[in-house]
Amino acid sequence: MSSSSRRSRSRRAGSSLPSSSRRSISEEQVSELLSKLQALLPDSQPRNGAHRGAASRVVQDTCSYIRSLQQEVDDLSETLAALLASDAVPSDQAALIRSLLM
């Protein structure tokens, strides 16, 4: 990808933000975003006054959680594929399940 297309896409992505917002994010905005992200994680208590030091931990926890969800999806997909390939599910029901997944 050329650098001009990256710059153009970068400009378009940030074009809806006010000029000052594109340059920097305030500490308060970072804290608010971290709190929102942390609230999405299971078994995670958002901390009031989160600071940049805590940001790396929240991001690490988020990445770990996403990896665990991906593994769970893979495991369930394998289980479902094995179940549909077996004789445990009637062929008409298996066809219905396959059509719903497409």
Secondary structure, DSSP 4 states (H G I P E B T S, - for coil): --HHHHHHHHHHHHTTS-HHHHH---HHHHHHHHHHHHHHSTT-PPPTT--HHHHHHHHHHHHHHHHHHHHHHHHHHHHHHHHHHSTTS-HHHHHHHHHHH-
